[in-house]
């Protein structure tokens, strides 16, 4: 035989009750069916009782809704042949309930005993209904065989009294299906009691253990135990198998699938538990049994959490070496019914911390202050303090004991995401690592652990993209085109959770549809100010977050340090931060290293060319950069490549603007300022403390060209067309080409126009390409050459995309 328990959602509607009927009637062996109250009824019974105790007339309306709900279910599901019989049982029960509410309302008092009686009506009525819905079922009231005793103001199972009563009621019962109300019980005097919220599971386990059932099935509204709470982690998966120990640990730390005491009775009889979904009965569910962990299995099976934690800490040097302190602490708490679910003690014994529910915190402090009044007065103990509104997270898996480095990886990934661990505990069995964190970090912690320990099918990067101009638009398009491939082949999900243009910004932690970006920005009510961006991004506190700057804004660049300080990775196409104040640059590098996040700006030099990454790899491997020669402006290279007798300088500049190689104001490129910034960045990455003021700049246009409007600029340049044609013709005669080159030579930096002959690597540089020569201690006689497209929004966006992918460390 087997025992099947159906929770409130499983018996909450007419449709779900039809599912229950089909599931039970399909069984080919004897079944005991344990049912909860109709979904939501227990909460409504309690709420109505409190309204009555307060003298609030609204309790009458609430009671009427309870009556109507049950009558609708009876009318919709109970066969006509049994309707009058069911109503003859249920109507008197509902009338009794109404009389109790009237009494509570009159005396304005709600004792625990009265509340126990009130909540019992939920299961009493639902079990009657279910017993007449399932063909051939008989009904037994669990109050006649589940017995409890009082222990510290709580009802606990009286197993010695319960076991013989179960056998007395069931052993000689000739019925294929027996329906039993869960949760409710009685004491030795016959008073109505219960096994606590969630106690229907426990009722089922007690019966299964007593009758040596083949299996205990818990039918609920999920497909089984999940790797994490699916309401927090959309990628949570069903766990196919758990040991009793793993299931108990997950339940004790907040997993709502099973009421924790449920496991104990069946564990001792080695009766497996199966978690099944009433609304998806074909799903395999989760199988819980006594099993040895597979060495090939995942180290961590699941994550659970308690989101209302208070950490109580007792401090005092007088505790060191004193025997019995802990005994006094936990005895005092136990005698006052205060449950402790985590304990952490310093090896020096000068403090001990333990976690309780927030609701128990004040009582715990009061109890301990009384217990240790003498020690506090004498100074043996210095203080007893409570830190409320925290959260506790537990990672669970019996395979952790076979896998080295789990704790190290756990705390590393938490730290990298800016999550501080306040207290932690791990048993010698290595089945559970528990830790306390700030409540605001709970969602992030659960997601990042789930992501990092491969409990999800995918790794997630959460992107904030600022700037939807040429580069930003191409980047969004490339991400859109590549998302499916990365998800399928690299198990990487790129989720855009924030986008900003120059006017508005939008944020959504569940992800933004790239196709609707323009519409969403147009209708956004959030202004894209730097202050709003920082507030929203830091406030979201989202895991694996990456800030992507596709602007050229100094104000946006000023956000980097604060973002890095909050463990947000930064990818920048914007050159301002990396080429600005040297101390500011070093400060950002230091905080990124300290917080173990990435500050990447490969596209600051050479668009999509791997220049900075190559320099870093050389230096990290012990090489030293001695000299850099580079053509770093695709714009200027394009201009000097198209100069001809037919195309004068002024027209070449116009063509660069038309092709999208030059800035809207071409003077930014022609001033050499952009090349100076790039050279400064390369010098810094090569290990030289360089600033823009250190760069010697030899301009090829007079200063007067950079004064006035853009129209004034083109007028002045046209006046110089003849001079440039003479220079071009002479260079052509000499077999040379013009190149605007940047040079780092043992720390000295300069930019300027020069000519190169056909033997030089710069000579054959076509179009808007860039080239860089790296002379190092290893690459000395023959410098390393990096060459390719160095301008254009598409290749720059591709370089930004590459930096983003680099943060994921995928192969």
C-alpha positions in Angstrom: 0.0 0.0 0.0 1.0 3.6 -0.3 0.1 6.9 1.3 -0.7 9.9 -0.8 -0.9 13.5 0.6 -2.6 16.3 -1.4 -1.9 19.8 -0.4 -4.2 22.9 -0.3 -3.6 23.8 -4.0 -4.3 20.2 -5.0 -7.7 20.4 -3.4 -8.3 24.1 -4.0 -10.5 24.1 -7.0 -13.1 21.9 -8.7 -10.6 21.3 -11.6 -7.7 20.3 -9.2 -10.1 18.0 -7.3 -10.9 16.2 -10.6 -7.1 15.7 -11.0 -6.9 14.2 -7.5 -9.8 11.9 -8.2 -8.1 10.6 -11.4 -4.8 10.1 -9.8 -6.1 8.2 -6.8 -8.6 6.1 -8.8 -5.8 5.0 -11.2 -3.9 3.3 -8.3 -3.9 -0.5 -8.4 -3.0 -0.9 -4.7 -4.6 0.2 -1.4 -4.2 3.9 -0.7 -4.4 6.2 2.3 -5.2 9.7 1.1 -4.3 12.6 3.4 -5.7 16.0 2.5 -5.2 19.6 3.5 -7.9 22.2 3.8 -9.0 23.8 0.5 -6.3 26.1 -0.8 -6.2 29.4 1.2 -8.9 28.3 3.7 -6.6 27.9 6.7 -5.3 31.5 6.3 -8.9 32.7 5.9 -10.0 30.8 9.0 -7.2 32.5 11.1 -7.8 36.0 9.6 -11.6 35.7 10.3 -10.8 34.6 13.9 -8.7 37.7 14.4 -11.3 40.0 13.0 -13.9 38.5 15.4 -11.5 38.8 18.4 -11.1 42.5 17.5 -14.9 43.0 17.3 -14.7 43.8 13.7 -18.0 43.2 11.9 -16.1 42.3 8.8 -15.6 38.9 10.3 -19.2 38.1 9.3 -18.5 38.7 5.6 -15.3 36.8 5.8 -17.1 33.8 7.4 -19.8 34.0 4.7 -17.1 33.7 2.0 -15.7 30.6 3.8 -19.2 29.0 3.7 -19.8 30.0 0.1 -16.4 28.6 -1.0 -17.1 25.1 0.4 -20.7 25.0 -0.9 -19.5 26.0 -4.4 -16.9 23.1 -4.4 -19.5 20.6 -3.1 -21.9 21.7 -5.8 -19.3 21.5 -8.5 -17.6 18.2 -7.8 -19.6 15.9 -5.4 -21.7 13.4 -7.3 -25.5 14.0 -7.0 -25.9 10.7 -5.2 -23.7 12.0 -2.3 -24.5 15.7 -2.3 -27.2 15.6 0.4 -25.1 13.3 2.6 -22.1 15.7 2.3 -24.2 18.7 3.0 -25.7 17.0 6.1 -22.2 16.6 7.5 -20.7 19.9 6.3 -23.5 22.3 7.1 -23.5 21.5 10.8 -19.7 21.9 10.8 -20.0 25.3 9.2 -22.7 26.3 11.7 -20.5 25.2 14.6 -17.7 27.4 13.1 -20.0 30.4 12.8 -21.1 29.9 16.5 -17.5 29.9 17.6 -16.8 33.1 15.7 -19.8 34.7 17.3 -18.5 33.7 20.7 -15.0 35.0 20.0 -16.6 38.3 18.8 -18.7 38.6 22.0 -15.9 38.0 24.5 -13.2 39.7 22.4 -10.7 36.9 23.2 -9.0 34.3 21.1 -7.1 31.7 23.0 -4.7 29.3 21.3 -7.0 26.4 22.2 -9.9 28.2 20.4 -7.8 29.0 17.4 -6.7 25.3 17.2 -10.4 24.3 17.1 -11.2 27.0 14.4 -8.4 25.9 12.0 -9.4 22.2 12.3 -12.6 22.9 10.4 -10.6 23.3 7.1 -9.3 19.7 7.1 -12.4 18.3 8.6 -14.6 19.6 5.8 -12.2 19.1 2.9 -11.6 15.4 3.9 -15.4 14.8 3.9 -15.7 16.3 0.5 -12.8 14.3 -1.0 -14.0 11.0 0.6 -17.3 11.4 -1.4 -15.5 12.4 -4.6 -13.2 9.4 -4.9 -15.1 6.3 -5.7 -15.2 3.7 -3.0 -13.4 5.8 -0.4 -14.1 5.7 3.3 -13.4 8.6 5.8 -11.5 8.4 9.1 -11.0 11.4 11.4 -7.3 11.7 12.2 -8.2 13.3 15.6 -9.1 9.7 16.7 -5.6 8.3 16.2 -3.0 11.2 16.0 -2.2 12.2 19.5 -0.1 15.1 20.8 1.4 16.3 24.0 2.2 19.9 25.1 5.9 20.8 25.0 7.0 24.4 25.6 3.7 25.8 24.4 3.7 23.6 21.3 1.9 20.5 20.4 4.3 17.6 19.6 3.5 14.1 18.5 2.8 11.5 21.2 4.2 8.6 19.2 3.6 6.0 22.0 -0.1 6.8 22.1 -0.4 7.3 18.3 1.1 4.0 17.0 -1.4 1.5 18.6 -4.3 3.8 17.6 -3.3 3.8 13.9 -3.1 0.0 13.9 -6.4 -0.2 15.7 -8.1 2.0 13.0 -6.4 0.6 9.9 -5.3 -3.0 10.3 -8.6 -4.6 9.7 -10.1 -2.0 7.5 -11.3 -3.5 4.3 -11.2 -0.5 1.9 -9.1 0.3 -1.1 -9.1 4.1 -0.4 -9.1 5.7 3.0 -9.3 9.5 3.2 -7.9 11.2 6.3 -7.7 14.9 7.2 -4.1 16.0 7.6 -2.7 18.5 10.2 -5.3 18.0 12.9 -4.9 15.8 16.0 -6.1 15.7 19.7 -4.5 15.4 23.1 -5.1 12.9 25.9 -8.2 14.9 27.1 -9.7 14.9 23.6 -9.0 18.6 23.0 -8.4 19.5 19.3 -4.8 20.2 18.5 -2.6 20.1 15.4 0.8 19.3 14.1 1.7 22.8 13.0 1.4 24.6 9.7 2.3 22.1 7.0 1.4 19.3 9.3 -0.6 17.4 6.7 2.7 16.1 5.3 3.6 15.0 8.8 0.3 13.2 9.2 1.0 11.3 6.0 4.5 10.3 7.1 3.3 9.1 10.5 0.7 6.9 8.9 3.1 5.6 6.2 5.7 4.7 8.9 3.2 3.0 11.1 1.7 0.9 8.3 5.0 0.2 6.6 3.8 1.8 3.3 5.7 1.0 0.1 6.1 4.8 -0.6 4.9 8.2 0.6 3.7 10.5 -2.2 3.5 14.2 -1.6 1.3 15.8 -4.3 1.7 19.5 -4.6 1.7 22.3 -7.3 5.4 21.9 -8.4 7.2 19.2 -10.3 9.4 18.3 -7.4 12.2 19.7 -5.2 13.8 22.5 -7.1 17.5 23.5 -7.1 16.3 26.9 -5.7 13.2 28.9 -5.3 11.8 29.3 -8.8 10.1 32.6 -7.8 13.6 34.0 -7.4 15.6 32.0 -9.9 13.8 31.5 -13.2 16.4 28.8 -14.3 15.8 26.6 -11.2 15.6 22.9 -12.1 13.8 19.9 -10.7 16.1 17.7 -8.6 15.5 14.1 -9.6 16.9 12.4 -6.5 17.8 13.4 -3.0 18.9 11.6 0.1 16.9 11.9 3.3 19.7 14.0 4.7 19.8 16.4 1.8 16.0 16.8 1.8 16.0 17.5 5.5 18.7 20.1 5.2 16.9 21.9 2.4 13.6 21.8 4.3 15.1 23.1 7.5 16.5 26.1 5.7 13.4 27.3 4.0 12.4 24.9 1.2 8.6 24.8 1.3 8.1 21.5 -0.5 7.9 19.4 2.6 7.2 20.2 6.2 10.5 19.3 7.9 9.3 16.8 10.5 7.8 14.7 7.7 11.1 13.1 6.8 11.9 11.7 10.3 9.2 8.9 10.5 9.8 7.5 7.1 13.5 7.8 7.2 13.6 5.2 10.1 11.6 2.8 8.0 13.5 3.6 4.8 10.2 4.4 3.1 10.9 6.6 0.0 9.2 9.9 -0.5 8.2 11.0 -3.9 7.2 14.7 -4.6 4.7 14.9 -7.5 2.7 17.6 -9.2 -1.1 17.2 -9.1 -1.3 19.5 -12.2 1.4 17.6 -14.1 1.1 14.0 -12.9 3.2 12.6 -15.8 6.3 14.5 -14.5 8.9 12.2 -12.8 9.0 14.3 -9.7 11.7 14.0 -7.0 12.6 10.7 -5.4 13.8 10.9 -1.8 15.4 7.9 -0.2 18.3 6.6 1.8 21.0 6.4 -0.9 24.8 6.8 -1.3 25.8 9.8 -3.3 27.2 9.2 -6.7 30.8 10.3 -7.2 29.8 11.6 -10.6 26.9 13.6 -9.2 26.9 17.4 -8.7 28.5 18.6 -5.5 25.6 20.8 -4.6 22.0 19.5 -5.0 20.2 22.7 -4.0 20.0 26.0 -2.3 17.5 27.1 0.3 17.1 30.2 2.4 15.4 31.8 5.4 14.7 35.4 4.7 13.8 36.5 8.2 16.9 36.0 10.2 18.2 37.7 13.4 21.7 37.1 14.4 22.3 37.2 18.2 25.8 37.5 19.4 27.2 37.1 22.9 30.6 38.6 23.5 33.1 38.6 26.3 36.7 37.7 27.0 35.4 36.0 30.2 33.9 33.3 28.0 37.3 31.9 27.0 37.9 28.5 28.5 34.8 28.6 30.7 32.9 25.3 30.5 29.1 25.3 30.3 28.5 28.7 28.7 27.0 27.1 25.6 24.9 24.7 27.6 23.4 27.6 29.6 22.7 29.6 26.4 20.8 26.9 24.5 19.0 25.4 27.6 17.7 28.9 28.4 16.5 29.3 24.8 15.0 25.8 24.6 13.1 26.2 27.8 11.5 29.3 26.4 10.5 27.7 23.1 13.1 29.6 21.0 14.5 27.6 18.0 18.0 28.2 16.9 18.9 27.1 13.3 22.5 28.2 12.9 25.4 28.5 15.3 28.8 30.1 14.7 31.6 30.4 17.3 35.0 31.9 17.1 37.9 29.5 17.8 39.1 31.9 20.6 35.7 31.3 22.3 35.3 35.1 23.0 32.0 35.3 21.1 29.3 33.1 19.9 26.6 33.9 17.3 23.4 32.1 16.6 20.5 32.7 14.3 16.8 32.8 15.2 13.7 34.1 13.5 13.1 37.9 13.7 9.9 37.2 15.7 12.0 35.4 18.4 14.8 38.0 18.7 13.5 40.3 21.4 12.4 37.3 23.5 15.8 35.7 23.0 17.7 38.8 24.2 15.4 39.1 27.2 16.0 35.4 28.2 19.7 35.7 27.8 20.0 39.0 29.7 18.2 37.2 32.6 20.3 34.1 32.4 23.6 36.0 32.3 22.7 39.0 34.4 25.6 38.3 36.9 28.2 37.9 34.1 27.0 41.1 32.3 27.2 43.0 35.6 30.7 41.8 36.4 32.0 42.3 32.9 32.7 38.6 32.3 30.3 39.1 29.3 30.6 42.5 27.6 27.3 42.5 25.6 24.5 40.5 24.0 23.4 42.1 20.8 20.8 41.3 18.1 21.2 42.1 14.4 17.8 41.7 12.8 16.5 41.7 9.2 19.2 39.4 7.8 18.9 36.3 5.7 20.4 32.8 5.9 21.4 30.8 2.9 22.3 27.1 2.9 23.9 25.1 0.1 23.2 21.4 0.4 24.7 18.3 -1.1 26.2 15.1 0.2 28.8 15.1 -2.6 30.4 18.2 -1.1 32.4 15.8 1.2 34.0 14.3 -1.9 34.8 17.6 -3.6 37.6 19.9 -2.5 37.3 23.7 -2.8 33.5 24.0 -2.5 33.7 26.5 0.4 36.5 28.4 -1.3 34.6 28.7 -4.5 31.4 29.7 -2.6 32.9 32.5 -0.7 35.0 33.7 -3.7 31.9 34.0 -5.9 30.0 35.8 -3.1 32.9 38.2 -2.6 33.2 38.9 -6.3 29.6 40.0 -6.4 30.0 42.2 -3.3 28.1 40.0 -0.9 29.6 40.0 2.6 29.2 36.9 4.8 28.4 37.9 8.4 28.5 34.5 10.0 28.8 30.9 8.6 28.6 27.3 9.8 29.6 23.9 8.4 29.2 20.6 10.0 31.8 17.9 9.9 29.5 15.8 7.6 30.0 18.5 4.9 26.4 18.2 3.8 25.5 21.8 4.4 27.3 25.1 4.3 25.1 27.8 5.9 25.9 31.5 6.1 24.2 34.8 7.1 24.1 37.8 4.8 22.3 41.1 4.5 18.7 40.6 3.5 19.0 43.0 0.5 21.7 40.6 -0.9 19.6 37.5 -0.7 18.2 37.5 -4.3 21.7 38.2 -5.7 23.3 35.5 -3.5 20.8 32.8 -4.6 21.2 33.7 -8.2 25.0 33.9 -8.3 25.4 30.6 -6.3 22.9 28.8 -8.6 24.7 30.2 -11.6 28.3 29.5 -10.4 27.7 25.9 -9.3 26.0 24.9 -12.5 22.7 24.2 -10.9 21.2 26.1 -13.8 21.5 25.0 -17.4 23.0 28.3 -18.2 25.3 31.0 -16.9 23.8 34.5 -17.0 25.4 37.9 -17.5 23.1 40.9 -16.7 24.0 43.8 -18.9 23.4 47.6 -18.5 24.0 49.2 -21.9 24.4 53.0 -22.0 24.5 54.7 -25.3 22.4 53.7 -28.3 24.3 55.6 -31.0 26.3 53.9 -33.8 28.3 51.6 -31.5 25.5 50.9 -29.1 23.1 50.2 -31.8 25.5 47.7 -33.5 26.2 46.1 -30.2 22.5 45.5 -29.4 22.1 44.1 -32.9 25.1 41.7 -32.5 23.8 40.5 -29.1 20.4 39.9 -30.5 21.8 37.9 -33.4 24.1 35.9 -31.2 22.0 35.2 -28.1 20.5 31.9 -29.3 23.9 30.5 -30.4 25.6 31.5 -27.1 22.7 29.9 -25.2 22.8 26.7 -27.2 26.5 26.1 -27.6 28.1 27.9 -24.7 25.2 27.8 -22.1 25.6 31.6 -21.7 22.5 33.8 -21.4 23.1 37.5 -22.1 20.2 39.3 -20.4 19.9 43.0 -21.0 18.5 44.5 -17.8 19.1 48.2 -18.5 19.4 50.4 -21.5 19.9 54.2 -21.7 20.2 56.7 -24.5 21.0 60.4 -24.2 17.5 61.2 -22.8 15.8 58.2 -21.1 16.6 54.9 -19.5 14.7 51.7 -18.8 15.4 48.8 -16.3 13.9 45.3 -15.9 15.7 42.6 -14.0 13.7 40.0 -15.9 15.2 41.2 -19.2 14.4 43.7 -21.9 13.2 42.7 -25.4 15.8 44.3 -27.7 13.3 44.6 -30.5 11.2 46.9 -28.3 14.1 49.1 -27.1 13.1 52.2 -29.1 9.5 52.0 -28.0 10.4 51.4 -24.4 12.9 54.3 -24.3 10.4 56.6 -26.0 7.8 55.9 -23.3 10.2 55.7 -20.3 9.6 58.2 -17.4 13.2 57.9 -16.1 15.6 60.6 -17.3 19.0 59.2 -18.3 21.0 61.4 -15.8 24.2 59.9 -14.4 22.7 60.1 -10.9 19.6 58.1 -12.0 21.8 55.5 -13.8 23.9 55.0 -10.7 21.0 54.9 -8.4 19.0 52.3 -10.5 22.0 50.1 -11.3 23.4 49.9 -7.8 19.9 49.7 -6.4 19.0 46.6 -8.5 21.9 44.8 -6.8 21.8 42.2 -9.5 24.3 39.3 -9.8 26.9 39.0 -12.6 26.2 42.6 -13.7 28.1 44.3 -16.4 28.0 48.1 -17.2 28.6 48.7 -20.9 29.5 52.3 -21.8 29.1 53.0 -25.6 29.2 56.8 -25.1 31.9 59.4 -25.2 30.5 61.1 -22.1 32.9 62.3 -19.3 29.9 62.2 -16.9 29.2 58.5 -17.6 32.9 57.7 -17.2 32.8 59.3 -13.8 30.4 56.5 -12.7 32.9 53.7 -13.2 34.6 53.9 -9.8 31.3 53.7 -7.9 30.1 50.9 -10.1 33.3 48.9 -9.7 33.1 49.5 -5.9 29.7 47.8 -5.9 31.1 44.8 -7.7 29.7 45.7 -11.1 32.0 44.8 -14.1 32.7 47.7 -16.5 33.2 47.4 -20.2 34.0 50.7 -21.9 34.3 51.9 -25.5 34.6 55.4 -23.9 38.3 56.4 -23.7 37.9 59.1 -21.1 38.4 57.1 -18.0 41.4 55.1 -19.1 43.2 58.1 -20.6 42.2 60.7 -18.0 43.8 61.6 -14.7 46.5 59.0 -14.0 45.6 58.6 -10.3 42.0 58.1 -11.3 43.0 55.4 -13.7 45.1 53.6 -11.1 42.3 54.0 -8.5 39.8 52.2 -10.8 42.3 49.4 -11.6 42.9 48.9 -7.8 39.2 48.7 -6.9 38.5 46.3 -9.8 41.3 44.1 -8.5 40.2 44.4 -4.9 36.6 43.6 -5.8 37.6 40.9 -8.2 35.6 42.4 -11.1 36.6 43.3 -14.6 37.4 46.8 -16.0 37.8 46.2 -19.7 38.4 48.8 -22.4 40.0 46.9 -25.3 38.1 49.0 -27.9 39.7 52.2 -26.6 42.6 51.5 -28.9 42.3 49.8 -32.3 38.5 49.2 -32.2 38.2 45.4 -32.3 41.9 44.6 -32.5 43.3 42.6 -29.5 46.0 45.2 -28.6 45.5 45.8 -24.9 44.9 42.1 -24.2 48.1 41.2 -26.0 50.1 43.8 -24.0 48.7 42.5 -20.8 49.4 38.9 -21.7 53.0 39.8 -22.6 53.6 41.6 -19.3 51.8 39.0 -17.2 54.1 36.4 -18.7 57.2 38.4 -17.6 58.0 40.3 -20.8 58.6 44.1 -20.8 57.4 46.6 -23.4 60.3 48.7 -24.7 58.8 50.5 -27.7 55.5 50.9 -29.4 55.0 52.3 -32.9 51.5 52.5 -34.1 49.0 54.0 -36.5 46.0 54.3 -34.2 43.6 56.6 -36.1 41.6 54.8 -38.7 40.2 58.2 -39.6 43.6 59.8 -40.3 44.9 56.7 -42.1 41.8 56.7 -44.4 42.3 60.4 -45.1 46.0 60.1 -46.1 45.3 56.9 -48.1 42.6 58.6 -50.3 44.6 61.8 -51.0 45.3 62.1 -54.7 45.5 64.7 -57.4 41.7 64.3 -57.7 40.9 64.2 -54.0 42.4 67.2 -52.0 42.6 67.2 -48.2 39.3 69.0 -47.7 37.4 66.4 -49.8 39.3 63.5 -48.1 38.1 64.8 -44.7 34.5 65.0 -46.0 34.7 61.5 -47.3 35.9 60.2 -43.9 32.8 61.9 -42.3 30.5 60.4 -45.0 32.0 56.9 -44.4 31.4 57.1 -40.7 35.1 56.9 -39.9 35.3 60.5 -38.5 33.5 62.1 -35.6 30.6 64.4 -36.6 33.1 67.2 -35.8 36.2 65.9 -37.6 38.5 68.3 -35.7 38.4 65.9 -32.8 40.3 63.4 -35.1 42.4 65.9 -36.9 43.7 67.5 -33.7 45.5 64.3 -32.8 43.7 64.3 -29.4 42.2 60.9 -30.0 45.5 59.4 -30.9 47.1 60.9 -27.9 44.5 59.3 -25.6 45.1 56.0 -27.3 48.8 56.3 -26.8 48.4 57.2 -23.2 46.3 54.1 -22.6 48.8 51.9 -24.3 51.7 53.4 -22.3 49.8 52.9 -19.0 48.9 49.3 -19.9 52.6 48.8 -20.8 53.5 49.9 -17.3 54.5 53.5 -17.8 52.9 56.2 -15.6 51.9 58.5 -18.5 49.5 61.4 -18.8 48.3 63.4 -21.9 50.4 66.3 -20.9 53.5 64.1 -21.4 52.7 63.5 -25.1 54.6 65.6 -27.6 52.1 66.4 -30.4 53.2 67.6 -33.9 50.1 68.8 -35.6 49.9 68.9 -39.5 47.2 71.6 -39.4 47.7 75.1 -38.0 46.0 76.0 -34.7 43.8 78.5 -36.5 41.9 75.7 -38.2 40.5 74.5 -34.9 39.0 77.9 -34.1 35.4 78.9 -35.0 32.6 76.7 -36.4 32.9 73.5 -38.5 32.0 75.6 -41.6 34.9 77.9 -40.7 37.1 74.8 -40.4 36.4 73.5 -43.9 36.9 77.0 -45.4 40.3 77.2 -43.8 41.3 73.6 -44.9 40.3 74.3 -48.5 42.8 77.1 -48.4 45.5 74.5 -47.5 44.6 72.0 -50.2 47.3 73.2 -52.5 50.0 72.9 -49.8 49.0 69.3 -49.0 49.0 68.4 -52.7 52.5 69.6 -53.0 53.5 67.6 -49.9 51.7 64.5 -51.3 53.3 64.8 -54.7 56.8 65.1 -53.2 56.2 62.0 -50.9 54.9 60.1 -53.9 58.1 61.0 -55.9 60.2 59.9 -53.0 58.3 56.5 -52.8 56.8 57.4 -49.4 53.4 57.6 -47.8 52.1 59.9 -45.0 51.2 58.3 -41.7 50.1 59.9 -38.5 52.1 57.8 -36.0 52.1 57.3 -32.2 55.4 56.3 -30.5 56.3 55.1 -27.1 60.0 54.8 -26.7 61.2 53.7 -23.2 58.6 55.9 -21.6 58.8 58.9 -23.9 55.6 59.5 -25.9 54.9 61.4 -29.1 52.4 61.7 -32.0 52.8 63.3 -35.3 52.8 63.2 -39.1 55.7 61.3 -40.7 56.5 59.7 -44.0 57.5 56.0 -44.4 59.1 54.2 -47.3 58.1 50.8 -48.7 60.3 48.9 -46.3 58.3 50.1 -43.3 55.3 48.0 -42.0 53.2 51.2 -42.1 53.7 51.7 -45.8 51.1 49.2 -47.1 48.4 50.1 -44.5 45.2 50.4 -46.5 41.9 52.1 -45.9 41.1 52.8 -42.2 43.2 50.0 -40.9 45.4 50.3 -37.8 48.8 48.7 -37.2 50.8 48.4 -34.0 54.5 47.2 -33.6 55.4 45.9 -30.2 59.1 45.8 -29.4 59.7 43.9 -26.2 62.6 42.2 -24.4 61.5 39.0 -26.1 60.3 40.4 -29.4 63.3 42.7 -29.9 64.9 42.1 -33.2 61.6 41.3 -34.9 58.7 43.3 -33.3 55.2 41.8 -32.9 52.8 43.2 -35.5 49.0 43.5 -34.9 47.1 44.8 -37.9 43.5 45.2 -39.0 40.4 47.3 -39.0 40.8 50.1 -36.6 37.7 52.2 -37.1 34.0 51.8 -37.7 31.0 51.3 -35.4 30.5 47.6 -36.3 34.0 46.5 -35.4 34.1 48.6 -32.3 30.8 47.0 -31.2 32.3 43.6 -31.9 35.3 44.5 -29.7 32.9 45.6 -26.9 31.0 42.3 -27.4 34.2 40.4 -27.0 35.0 42.1 -23.7 31.5 41.2 -22.5 32.1 37.5 -23.4 35.5 37.7 -21.7 33.8 38.3 -18.4 31.9 35.0 -18.6 35.2 33.1 -19.0 33.6 30.6 -21.4 35.6 28.4 -23.8 
